[in-house]
Amino acid sequence: MTRTRLTAAERSEQLIEAAITAFAKGGYAGTATDDIARLAGVSQPYVIRLFGSKQALFITVIEHVSGRIQQAFRDAAKSATTHGGPATPGGGGATDAANAAPGSGATAAADADPPRAVTPEGGAAESAEAATGRGTTPDRGATASAEAAPGRGTTPDRGGAEAAAAALAGDATSGRDATQGAGGVPGGRAQLADLANGFDRLLEQRYLLPVLLHGFAAANADDEIGRVARACYGNIFDLVRGLTGTTAAEASDFIAKGMLLTVLASMRVIGPDPVEQSPWMTEMISTFDHHDHQHP
């Protein structure tokens, strides 16, 4: 049977997706490049050839996830301002927009097709150079086109995802004139509730957001990881304010709820395949605004 040969960008993206899963499960210190190679179906030397080191690959993952969060927020804001009025938290408007993210770097075929086995033999070095955009040390530049790629695969049971969107939306728009934009700024800016829809979609992907928690933990011990993690966090904060016109306090509250939801998703309290609900879980989720939520 003929094996489909992947482009350099597709190889890089496949390895990043495998790395997200591996790092989310094992953390930075507990994950070896061998683990990622096995998950992606390639050799360990090929991973190093493409990214240079485990640290460089982990940093690529953090930047990639941060890019997807930012793209989801941009798409949600664009959908809301294009079609007029905020989307309903947990609704499909922002989700559909995220599926068709312009400039995401992932082709429609890549989104539709299941992962394919990488064929590193034959021109692997040249592919690595093309993927990184450099002729010397492979590094995280390989993923410039993949950073904003939307998630792929089947849509899992939403579980607490709708609660998550409602929680992020929170009371950010309460007490405001309905004719004003987000943050009380007229002119059709997106509202925090719109951005919450984008985050809702990300929570449906089991390993995407939890890997960031490992990034924040590693930032305490590794200066380079810390520098990148702080920059990514700041970029998200600035983007939320820029898209919505909210105050620093409102944007901080929004991101704080996002962090809480990320922790809950990491513990499988919400998101795909949630665990059986304990009373404290039910009570906490019930505070996430006014939506009805179904859990297995």
Secondary structure by P-SEA (a helix, b strand, c coil): cbbbbbcaaaaaaaaaaaaaaaaaacccccccaaaaaaaacccaaaaaaacccaaaaaaaaaaaaaaaaaaaaaaaaaaaaaacccccccccaaaaaaaaccccccccccccccccccccccaaaaaaaaaacccccccccccccccccccccccccccaaaaaaaaaaccccccccccccccccccccccaaaaaaaaaaaaacccaaaaaaaaaaaccccaaaaaaaaaaaaaaaaaaaaaccccaaaaaaaaaaaaaaaaaaaacccccccccccaaaaaaaaaccbbbbbcc
